[in-house]
């Protein structure tokens, strides 16, 4: 099977779009660049579709490499025939390929191999023919020093037959079908662990039984984690009698002594070889599906988090709250630069509330503070209440900001390089403030796994997870665009075509030569060649540039088209930009070329109408119920304001202003059936929830989502 056929069979996308996309990928073009600036070539495929082509291309290439390895091994064994070679080349997936190779695969010393060495393969063939009479007489001819009895002879022959049964791809596929359709996963508590306190969070699975093909991804991952930690035992089961009957019906054609021996061999093959291997295979596949589902949840959450509402360029006072160690306070300018830092002690044991209020008031005036960001960790509520008591001379917005991953950033090399003269507490507070200003620009500095917006992220395939999350970050960064004159190395490294080394070179060049004043000046950066410029230029912004297109998503390769449109309209480019009435009346067909068609022209017009506009919403102030300070204050039946802080396949978690987040199970999101949690809520959405149940001992809060009409009942 050829690459294009393979991708088409997996994606059902148009062949022309696949072919051109593969060509662009082979030319080292990135997904954001292809989806944004090569729509004519791809047939207007979006990022998701191009991502699927990338996955299929990688899968095909991995499969082809494996085929080459297998063909080489078979040639070395001198067993490669034209028919076998053809079967291998036509294999469309790894399972079929490995089944073909299984009979020739080098094995450890097996019972079948020992039997062959003892000369019992001819006897096995006679039995499999199912035509022999007087089988005991025939078997007697194979007795030797190693095979002393008839039972030894039959036993050895059955081992050989069992191996043949195991190696038959049709039989393996029969058992696979049984496992795929009917397998159940059963769990039992490990008796020695039943009383273990750590095991109690898995007590739902101390005695569990569920269909493997229907088990939700989060439950399977929880069960596998419990098994890994030694608290439960897992067993995969199907109807053994039905499975054995299916095999026997494929092999046994007689009713004699040969059939009896074959039946015994089939039972041995099933219990010793087939079922252990294939049940592991089906569990591995189920784990892979669960991983994919969990990674998809994580990716969706991460995208929502990265595209969270920014406050924008404001002077911000940020507070990393604490009790005994005090509250670290930093003042940041509109560009996120650190202007001042200090520690205040408004809470126990120092209780210097008055001193803290005076200090905050003076800092707000001295640094022209426009907003205050408070981390949502320890002492967050107490600090928020303190700040809200202060009467400022002007309107100051107060925000509670997620601290997730801030400690990871503050101890990282990135943070040390940014603030070599400050300790982790200062860096953490700076991160909190910058997150309010621009979540995307700050969160890209943190390993996405540490942000905590997924389910079982440490249990899934880590390479798959990293690749998926990197793709999300890259997509978000390029969707928004990057100011090349203020962006950090971390942010620039995710721009299409840039990467960490070029990002470092850009920042170094910027420091040595000053701000970039045109997009063409970017070409002067060392090692940034024409290909990197092509991939990156459309996503890099230059504020207040001489050419206003340099601060837009219009790619430099399309500047000539815009100039022609402006010339035809007898306007300057500056006057053309924002002239919605004229732009909407353009005959775009008139500007089509061999390389630029209607899809790109429509994008250009859309960008000219609102150049460089940030598609994200603006940050909004949110206030929790001031009477709810700990889980002991939460009572059944209460209606509380909250913020969605995590989404999973089984529901979403809500920050109601205390240490413990509450869970809205998927069944409590709506009065109607909900298939996808993301269809109902989004990360950081402000909601009203009803408390259904509070388990103080297990620190669990069950919630239900309330409608807009019910908000007035608070």
N, C-alpha and C positions, 0 to 999 in steps of 0.2 A: 504494500500500500504506500502510495506517495504522500508527501507532507500535506499538500492541499486537500487531497481526498480525506485524509485522516482528520484534519481540522474541520472540514465541512461536515463530516459524519458526527463529530462531537458537538458542533455549535449551530449547525443549520444556517450559517451566515452565507451571503452571496459569495460565489467563488472569486469574482473579480475583486471584491473588497478584501478577501482573505489574501489573494495573491499580492496585491499592492501593499497591504499592511506588512506582510512577511518581508517584502523587498525593503520597505522603510526600516523595519526592525534590523534587517541585515546590514543596513547602512548606519546603524547605531543611533537611530532616532528614538526618542523617548515617547512613552504613552501620552503624556500631556501635550507634547508638541504635535504628535500625529493627530490626536483627536481635535485639537484646536486649529491647526494651520494646514492640515492636509486632508480636508474633508472631501475635496473633489476626487482624490485618489482612492480614499477608503469607501466612498459611497456614504459619507456622513456617519460612519460608525462612532459610537461614543466611547468613553474611557472604559466602561465595564466590558463592552464587546471586544475592544482591543485587548483588554486584560485577559479575556478568555482565550483569544488567539495566542497570546504570549504563553499562557499556561499549557495549551495544547501543543504548541511548538516545542516547549521544553520537555513535555511528556513524550512526544514523538522522538525527539533526539535522544532521550534516555533509553527508550525502547530500542532504537536502532543501534546504539552502542552495545546494549546487552546482546542483541542478535549477532553482532560481529564477534563478541567474546565467545558466545556459544558455538558459532560456526568454526571458529579457530580451534576450540577444544575438541569438537567432533572430528575435524581434520586430523588433529594430532592422534586421536584414537583410531583413525582410519576406518570410521564407520559412517562417514557422511555420504549419503546417496543423493541423487538428483531430487528424488521425491521428498526426502527429509529436508533438504535445503529449501525446496519450494514451500514446504509446510512452515518452516521457521520464518522465511521471508514474508509469508502471508499472514502471520500471527498479528492480530490487531490489539492485543493487550498483554500485559506481563503474565497474567495467570495462564492464559492459553500457551504462551511461549514456554513458561517453566514446566507445564504439563508435558509438552513435546520433549523437552530436554531431560525430564525426570528419569527415564530408563537408562540414560547414558551418563547420568551425573555420578561423579565419584562419591562413593559412600564409605562410611566407616564400616568396619567388619560387622556383617549382619549374619543372622541365622540362615538366611537364604544363601549367602556366599559360602558359608561353612558347608551347607548341604551340597552345593555345586562342587566344591572341592572334594567332597566325599562321593562324587559320581552319581548323584541322585537326580540330576536334571532330566535325563531320559525317562525316568520313572514318572516325574512330574508331568512330562509331555504326554505320556501314555494315559495318565489319569485324566488330563484335560481333554483328551480325545473322546472320552466317555464311551469308548467302544470295547474296552477290554473286558473279557470274562476271566474268571479265576485270577483275580487281582493279587491275592496273597501268594499264589505260585509265582507270578511275575515279579512281585516285590522281593521274593526270596533270592532272586538272582543278583540283587544289589547289596546283599549282606557282605560285610568285610570286617576288618579289625576295628574300624571306627563305627561301623553300623552292625551292631551285634544281634538286634532283634527286628522282627517285622515292624513293630511299632516305631522303632528308631527310623526305619526306612520311610514309613508313611509320614512320620513327624517331619523329617527333613524335606520330603516332597511337598508337604503342605506349606512349609515355610517358603519354598520357591513359588508355589502357586499364589500364596498370599501376597508376595511381592509383585507378581504379575497383575493380580487384581488391583493392588494399590496404584500401579503405574498406568492403568487404563484411564485415559482422559474422559471417556464417556461415563465410566462409573464414578469418577471423582466429581464430574458435573452433576450426576444424579444426586449424590450426597450433598453437594453444594446447594442444589435446589431445595432439598429437604431442610437444610439449615437456614437458608434465606427465608423460606416461607414459614417454617414451624418451630424454629429454635426458641427455647426459653432460657433466660438467665436466672439462676437460682443462687441465693446467698444464705449463708448460715454464719452465725457469730462464732468466732474462735473461742472455744470454751474458756481458755486461760485468760481471755481479754474481756469477758462479758462484764466484769465489775470495774474495769479500768475507767477512770473518770474521763480520759481523753476519748474513749470509745463512744461515750454517750451521745455525741453529736451525730453519730452514725446509727443510732439505735433503731431508726426506721428500717434499716437494712439488715438487722439481726436475723430476720427470717422473711425473705422477699422472693417473689416469683413474678416474672413479667416476660412478655414476648420481646425477643431481642430486636425484631424489626420495627417495634412500636415504642420502645423505651425512649423517652426524651433525652436529648444530649446531656443536659445538666445532671440528670439522674445517673446515667451511665458513668459519667466522669466522677461523680461522687462515689459510686460503688467501686470503681477502679482505684480511686484514691484510698478508700477504706481498706481494700484488699492489700494495696501496696504498703500501708501502715501496719498491716498484720491484724486488723480487728475483725475481719470477716474472711470467709472462704467463698470462692466463686465456682459455679459449675454450669456448663452449657449442656442442655439436654434436648433431644428430639425423640420421637417414637422409634426405638431401636428395632422393634419387630418390623415396622413398615420399611425402614431403611434397608434392613437385611433382605427382606422380600424383594425389594426393587433390584438389589444386586443379583440375587439368586435367579430372578426371572431373566436376567440378561446373560447368564452363564450356563445354568444347569438345563440340559436338554434330555436327560435320561433318568432312569429310575433304577440304578444299580449301585454296586459298591463304589464305583468311581464318583457317582453323584454324592454319596455319603462323605467321601474324603474332601470333595470340592466344597461341600457345605461347611465342613469343619474349617477348611482353609479360609473361606469367606468370612466366617465369624471371627477368626483370628486376625485377618486383614483389617476388618472393620474396627475391632477393639484396640488393636495394637498399632496400626498404621494410619488407616483412613480417618477415623473419627478424631483422634488426638490432633492430627495435622490440620484437618479441615475445620474443626471447631476453633482452633487457635486462629486460623485464617479468617473465619467469619467474625470472631471477636475483634481481631485487628482491624478488619474493614469497618466494623461498627464503631470502633474507637476513632478511626480516621474520619468517619462521617460526623461523629460527635465533636471531634477537633475542629472540623470545617465549620460546623454550626456555631461553636463557641467563638472561633476566630471571626466569623462573620458578625456576631454580636459585638465583639470587642471593636471591630473595624467601624461598625455603624456608630457605636458610642464615641469612639475616638474622633471620628469625623465631626460629630455634633459638638464635642468638647472643643476641638481645635477651631471650629467656626463659630464659637461662642461669641456673644455680644461684647465688643470692645468699648471701653469708655472713650478711647481716643487720646490724643496728646494733651494731657492735663498735668498740672503739678499735683502730685499725690503724696499723702502721708500714709505710710504702711506700717501696720503693727503686727508683729508675731507675738501673740499673747502667751502668758504663762503665769503661774502662781509664785512659787518659791524663787525661781530664777528671774522673775520680773518679765516685763513686756519690752521686747526690742522694738524701738521706733526708728524709722528712717524717713527722710524727706527726699523725694525724687523730683527732678525737673520734668518738663513736658516730653523730653526725649528719653526719659528713663534713667538719666544720670544721677548718681548718688551725691546729694548735697550735704547731708548731715545725718548722724546717727547717735542714739542715746538709749539708755535703758531706764524705764520708769517702774515703780513698785506700788501700784495702786491696790493690789490684793494681798490676802494673807500670805505669809505672816507679817510682812512689813506694814500693810494697810496705809500707805502714804497716798491716800486718795486726793487730798487737796493739792499736794505737790505735783501729782500726775496731771490733774486738771489744768493747773497753771502752766505746766510745761507744754502740754498739747496746745493750749490757747496761744501761747507765745510763738510756737513753731508754725501754727496755721497763719499767723500774721506775718512772721518773718520771711517765710518762703512762699507766700501767696498761694497757699494750698487751696485746691478746688474740690478735692474729694479725699475720703479716708477709706483705706482698705484694711480690713481686719481678718486675719487668718481664722479658719473655722475649727481649730484644734482646741487643746486644753485652755480653759479660761476665756474662750471666745465670747460666750454669752455675757459674762460678767464685764468683759472689756467693752462690748458693744453697748451695754446699758450705761456704763460710765461715760462713753463718748456722747451718747444721746442726751445726757444730762447737761452737757456743756452748751452754753449760749454763745455761739460765735457771732462775730460782727456781720457776717455774710452767710448766704445759703451754702452749706457744705453737705454734699451727698455722702452718705455712709454706706459702705458695702461690706458684706461678709463674703470672703473669697476662699475657695477650696485650697487647702494646703497640700493636697495629695501629690506626692513626689517632690515637694519642696526640699525635704531633707536630703533626698537623693541628689538634687541639683546642687545644694549648698556644699556638699562634700565632694563634688565632681571636679575633674580637671578644668572643665569649662568655667566653673565658678571661680576656681583658684586663679585661672588666667585673667578673668575679668576683674576680680577683687583680691589681688595677692596680699594686700595689707590689712584685710579684714577677716574676722573669724566666721564660722559657719552660721552663727545667729544673725549676723548682719546680712550675709548673703541670702539667707532664708527669707528675711523680711523684705529685702529688695525684690526677690522673686514674687512674693505675694503682691506687692505693689505693681510690678510690671504685668502680672497676669490680669489685673484689672484694666490696665491701659490697653494691652493687646495680648489676649490669651494665646493666639497662634505663635507670635514671635517669641514668647517665653517658654511655652510648653515643648517646642521643638528641641529645646536643650536637654530635655529629660527623656530617658529611655521610656518609650511608650508603655511598656509593661508595668512600670512603677506608678503610673497615674491612677490605676485602680478603677477602671470603668468597664470591666468585663466579668466573665465567669470562668473560674478554673484556668486562668491564664498560665499558671505554672504547671498544669497537668497536660497541656496540649503540646503538639509537635512544635518545638521552639524555633526551628528554622522556618517552618511555614508561617508561624505567628509573626516573626520578625519581617519576613518578606511582605506579608499582608499589611502590617502596620506601617512599614516604610512606604508602601504604595499609597496608603491613605494620607500620610503626612505630605508626600510629594504632590498628590492631587490637590490637597487643601492649600498648600503654599502657592502652587501655580494658578489655582483658581483665583486667589486674592491678588497675587502679584507682590513684588518685593521692591521696596525703596533701596536701591543699591548703595545710596550714600549713608544710610543709617543701619542697615541690616547687619546682624551678627554673623559670624562664620557659620554657626549652627543653622541659621535660617537660610543663608545663601547656599549651603551645601545641598539643600533639597530642591533648588531651582533646576529646572530641566537643563541637562547638559553640563552642569557645574561640578557638583561633587565636592568632597571635603578639601582636597588639595587646591583646586582652583578658587574655592571660597576663601581659603587662607591667603592666596595670592591677591585676590581682589581687595581684601581688607588691608593687606600690607601696602599695596599700591595706593590705596585711598589715603592711608596715613602719611605716606611719603610725598604724594603729589596733590593732595587735596581732593575735593569732591569732583565726581564726574559731572561734566556739563552737557554732554551729548551721549547718545547710545553708541555712536561710532568710536568714542573715546575708550569704550570698554575693550576694544580690540588691542589696546596698548598693554593690557595686563599680561605679564609673562605667562607663556604656555597656554593662553586662551586663543585657540585657533579659530578658523572660519567655521568649522563644524560646531564647536561649542557655542560660538556666537549665534549661529543659525538657530540652535536649539533653545538658547537662553534669552535672547534679546527681547522677544515679545512678552516675557514674564518679568522683566526688570523695568522699574520705573525711575525716572529722573524728575524730581519735583522742580517746578519753575524753570524748566528747560527752554532754550531759545525756540526749539521746535516743539510745539505742544503735543505732537504725536509721541514724543519720547516719554510722556507721562500717561500713556494709554496702552491698551492691549493690542493696538494695531502693530503688526510686525513690520520692521524696516523694509522687508521685501515688498510690502504693499504701499509704501509711502508714495510711489509714483502714481498709483491709482487714485489716492486721496488728492494729490496735487492736481491731477487731471479733472477730478470732480469739482474741486475748488475753482480751477481756471474756467471751466465751462459755466459755472455759476457766477463768474466774475466776482469772487470773494477770496479773501485770504483764508488760509487754513484755520486761523484763530477764529475768524468770523463764521466759518462753516461749522465748526464744532459747536454743538448745542442748538443749531438751527433745525429744530425738529421738523417744522413744516416743510422746509425745502428737502430735507433728507428723505422724508417719507414719500415725497412725490417723484423721487429719482427713478429713471428708467434704468434699472440695474443691468438689463440685458446689454445695454450700450457699452458697458464697461467690462464685460466678460472677455477673457483672454484664453490662450491655450492652457494656462496653468491656474488661473483664478476664475472660478465660476460663481454661481449664485449663492451657494452656502457661505463661502468666504466673504462675498460682498455684503450679504445680510449681516454677518458678524461685524464687519467694518462699520456699516451704517449704525448698528445698535451701539457700538462703542463710541462713535462720534456724537451720538445723541447725549450720552452721559459718560464721558471719558473718565476712566480711573475710579469710578464710583465703587466703594466698598459694599459688596452685597450683604454683609452681615448687619444684623440689627444692632441698635445701640444698647448699652448696658442699662438696666433698670434697677432702682433701689427696691429692696425687699425686706420686710420686717416679720420676724417670727413672733409667735405668741409669747409675750413677755412673762407670763405666769408659768410657763413650762420650762423648767431648768434642768430636771433630771427625769429619768424613766419613772420615778415614783410619783411624779406630777401628772403622768399620762393616765387617763381613765377611759374606760370603755364608753363609747357614745360621743366623745368629744369631736368637734370639728376644728381642724387645725390647718393653718397655712404651712406649706412646705415646698421644697424644691427637689425635683427629680435629680438624684445624684448618681444613679447607676441603672442600667437596663439589662435584663437577661431574657432568655427565652421563656422563663416561667413567671415573669412579672417585672416589677421595677422597685427600686429602693428610693425612699424619700427622706431627705434631711428635714426634720421638724424642729431643729434648733438644739438638739441634745446630742450626747455622744453616740447613742444608738440610732441607726437609721431604721425606719419602719418599712415593711414589705407590703406592697400591693400585689397580691397574687393575680395572675392573668385573669382568673375567674371573677375578680372583684374590680376589674377595670371598666366594665360596662355591663348593662343589663342584657346585652346580646353577645353572641359568641365572638371571641376575639382570637384570630389566628396569629396576628403579628403585633407584639407589644408596641413596636415603633409606629404602628398605624394610629395608635391612641395617644401616646405621650412621646416627648422628646427630652433629651438630656438638658438639664438646667431650666426646664419648664416650671413656672410657678403654678402651684395647684392648691386645691383645698381637699383635705382628706378626712375621712371619718375613721375613728379608732374602733376596730372590731374586737381586738383582744390584746391584753398585755400580759406577758409572761416575764415577771421581774427576775425570777431565778435564772432562766435561760437567756435573759436580756433580748427578748423577741417581741416585736410589736407588729400586729396584723392590722392593715389599713384597707380602706376602700376609697376609690376615687369618686369625688362628688362632682355634680354638674355645676355649671355657672349659676344656675337659678338657686342652688342651695347655699351659695356663698353667704347670702344675707342672713343665714341662721346663726352665724358665729356670734 
